[in-house]
Amino acid sequence: MSRDRPTGPTGPTDIAASDTARFLDLLRDGLGLDLTEEQAAADFDTLSDWDSVQLLRLVMVLERETGRPVPVGRVLRARSMREIQELVGPVEPVEQVTNERTDTR
């Protein structure tokens, strides 16, 4: 697996700056974690407020916001938020995903 093209639940994904910003917004709004990109790339052991309860809350928030299942086993092996973001792929609100799927233009 190439680090340049991480694999999401449906295949390779490109993690763009806008995707990272949305993911960081989701962490802030959904979990109360206000992280920089550097902190999101750091090992969980360096995050003072991170624990297993936060991890479960993150899985619930990601599934609610994206409308997609989160690969929990793989998330449990992740060592950073960045790795979780790579596993999940782009974070788009359910309404946006639903509208894109039903748009027949």
N, C-alpha and C positions, 0 to 999 in steps of 0.2 A: 504494500500500500504506500503510495506516495504522500509525503507530507504536504506537497503542493496542491493536491486534489484530495481533500478528505472525503471519506465515504459516509454518507448520510443513510437514513433508513431505506431510501429508494435508489441508492447508487451514489456515484461521485457528485460532490457539490463544491461550488466555489464559495468560500467565505469572504464576501466582500465587506468593505468598511461599513456600508449601510446595514448589512446583516449583523455585524458586530455591535453596532450602535443599538439596533433593535433588541439584541440579546441582552446587552448591558441595561437598557431601559427596563426590560422584563425582570431582570434581577432586582433592580431598584424598586420598581413598582409592585412586583409580586412577592418579594421576599424582604424588602428593606435593606438590601445589600447594595451599597453605592460603591462599585468597583471601577478602577481604571482598567484599560486594556492590559496593562502590565500585571495588575493584580489578578485579572481573569486568567492570564497565562501561567501564573505561579501555582506551585503545588498547594493543595488544600491545607497542608500542615502549616502554611504561613498565614492563613486566614484565621484571625482570632475568633471570629463569631461563627465559624463553620462547624457543623456537627451533623450527625445522621438524620436528625429531625429536619434540618434545613434541606438535606438531600431529598428526602421524601416530599417535602413541600415543593421543591424545585420540579420534581417529576410531575406532580399534580398540576402545577402552574403551566408547565410546558405542554402537557396533554390538553389542558383546557384552552390555552391560547392558540395552539396549532391545529387542534382537532385530530392529531395523529398520535398513535401509541408511541411511547418512549421505550427504547430497549433497556429495561431496568438492569439486567445483568451486566450489560456493557457499561452502563452509567456507573454502576457500583465499582467497576475496575478503573474508571477514569481518575486521573490525578489532578485535574484542573477544570475550571469552568470552560476553558478553551476546548479541551477534549470533549466535554459534554456538548458544547455548541457544534463541534464537528460531527458528533454522532447524530444529533437531532437535525442538523441542516438549517436552512433559513427559517427564521421565526416570522411567520406571517399570521396575523389574526385570523381566526376561523371565518369571520365574515368575508374577509378579502379572498381567502382560498375558495370559499363557497361561491362567491360571485364570479371568480375567474373560471370555475368549472361549469357554471351555468351560462356564461356569456357566449352567445352564438354568433357574434358579429363576424 
